Amino acid sequence: MSATLSDRLRAHFGHRDHLYGVLLAEMADDWDGGGVTRELFEGWEDAEPRQVPQLRALAGLFRILLRGDAPQLAPFYASIGGDADPEEAWAAVRPLIAAHVDELREALAEAPQTNEPARTVALLVGVSEAVRRTGLRRVRLLEPGASAGLGLLVDRYRFVGDGWSAGPGNAALVVDGCGAAGFVPEPFEVVWRRGCDVAPVDASSEDGATYLRSFVWPWMLERHGRLDGALATLREEPVVVDRARAAEWVERQLAEPVADDVLTVVWHSVTRMYWPPEETREMTAAIDAARARMPLAHVAMEAPWGVGGAAPAAAPPHQQIELDGEVLGTCAHHGPPVELTGR
Ligand SMILES: C[S@@+](CC[C@H](N)C(=O)[O-])C[C@H]1O[C@@H](n2cnc3c(N)ncnc32)[C@H](O)[C@@H]1O
């Protein structure tokens, strides 16, 4: 017999050690008991597990709190200062679901979308190596799968690793714990930056910023802190993220003329696994064709799976940092720490 929705809610975390573990266990009991959770997930009973409707619902709930319409939840959300016992949260959440069930059902249509600015440590590693190899320090940065474009602000963040640091001393975002002993960051200047995404988020707007934040689990304070720093940086340096698919957009960008002393860097992180195989092949072909016309580096922080192969159901053990297909090192899913190859 296949698992019921309540089995899947219960098994998602499999414990009650944090807020979402408690809420999903309570939702499972409520679903079994024919409560409001049935209405919330009606039509989603047989959703594929990877669609994680439960996380979509929790993000929708978080958004109601973040926009100020559920102050009774604030004590349970650590990212906004709450420290109440998660075991007490369901009594506040259940009536809220009932009051906002239509909105929460709409939230089920929104696939979780994050933008992790600390992943730019992988870009820093890749760009530094590309600068060393080409001698070019003026960079045109292009990012497919950019989400809100926070990964385009690499030169505006500060990074601190084992025995090295890089970036402005007054940066609003300091990414520490970067590891990478022996790494030598190279100075470079971003002269042009632009991204694309099939579902870009305008994080310069209040709604866009709230949307991004709602997918970051509330007790992950370091990630929330980094998002705060990156959003503050974005307010100073707005970026453009076009609504477009990766391959056709990269090809179009690479057709634009560029000065001889500019290094074009195509960079992407944790997006390739979502692309159909032909998208990856077409983008790679566009990059390879452009190499004859301009100095170009392809930097990626992606799962260590063969391109076009089926992605395993489990999360990868680490992400790989690639420069033109060469593996420079590995890093954690959200960036730091980095371990350089051969060190
Ligand atoms: C997990 S997020 C990573 C976002 C960002 N690169 C980061 O590392 O924080 C994956 C992103 O890829 C985008 N995406 C998925 N398929 C895409 C495609 N074919 N072309 C462009 N973007 C795509 C999604 O909309 C989403 O914003």
The ligand as an SDF file (V2000), in Angstrom:
LIG
                    3D

 27 29  0  0  0  0  0  0  0  0999 V2000
   17.6600   26.0510   -6.2610 C   0  0  0  0  0  0  0  0  0  0  0  0
   17.3990   27.5540   -7.1320 S   0  0  0  0  0  0  0  0  0  0  0  0
   19.0600   28.2190   -7.1260 C   0  0  0  0  0  0  0  0  0  0  0  0
   19.0570   29.6880   -7.3140 C   0  0  0  0  0  0  0  0  0  0  0  0
   20.4250   30.3310   -7.2530 C   0  0  0  0  0  0  0  0  0  0  0  0
   21.2290   29.9410   -8.3960 N   0  0  0  0  0  0  0  0  0  0  0  0
   21.1350   29.9610   -5.9610 C   0  0  0  0  0  0  0  0  0  0  0  0
   22.0960   29.1820   -6.0140 O   0  0  0  0  0  0  0  0  0  0  0  0
   20.7210   30.4410   -4.9170 O   0  0  0  0  0  0  0  0  0  0  0  0
   17.2160   26.9850   -8.8140 C   0  0  0  0  0  0  0  0  0  0  0  0
   16.7780   28.0850   -9.7620 C   0  0  0  0  0  0  0  0  0  0  0  0
   16.8550   27.6090  -11.0980 O   0  0  0  0  0  0  0  0  0  0  0  0
   15.7640   28.1530  -11.8200 C   0  0  0  0  0  0  0  0  0  0  0  0
   15.5960   27.3410  -13.0540 N   0  0  0  0  0  0  0  0  0  0  0  0
   15.1540   26.0730  -13.1440 C   0  0  0  0  0  0  0  0  0  0  0  0
   15.1740   25.6570  -14.4430 N   0  0  0  0  0  0  0  0  0  0  0  0
   15.6650   26.6790  -15.1740 C   0  0  0  0  0  0  0  0  0  0  0  0
   15.9460   26.8560  -16.5610 C   0  0  0  0  0  0  0  0  0  0  0  0
   15.7230   25.8870  -17.4440 N   0  0  0  0  0  0  0  0  0  0  0  0
   16.4550   28.0420  -16.9640 N   0  0  0  0  0  0  0  0  0  0  0  0
   16.6690   29.0400  -16.0830 C   0  0  0  0  0  0  0  0  0  0  0  0
   16.4190   28.9210  -14.7540 N   0  0  0  0  0  0  0  0  0  0  0  0
   15.9300   27.7600  -14.2910 C   0  0  0  0  0  0  0  0  0  0  0  0
   14.6350   28.0860  -10.8090 C   0  0  0  0  0  0  0  0  0  0  0  0
   13.5530   28.9330  -11.1630 O   0  0  0  0  0  0  0  0  0  0  0  0
   15.3450   28.5310   -9.5350 C   0  0  0  0  0  0  0  0  0  0  0  0
   15.3310   29.9250   -9.3610 O   0  0  0  0  0  0  0  0  0  0  0  0
  1  2  1  0
  2  3  1  0
  2 10  1  0
  3  4  1  0
  4  5  1  0
  5  6  1  0
  5  7  1  0
  7  8  2  0
  7  9  1  0
 10 11  1  0
 11 12  1  0
 11 26  1  0
 12 13  1  0
 13 14  1  0
 13 24  1  0
 14 15  1  0
 14 23  1  0
 15 16  2  0
 16 17  1  0
 17 18  1  0
 17 23  2  0
 18 19  1  0
 18 20  2  0
 20 21  1  0
 21 22  2  0
 22 23  1  0
 24 25  1  0
 24 26  1  0
 26 27  1  0
M  CHG  2   2   1   9  -1
M  END
$$$$
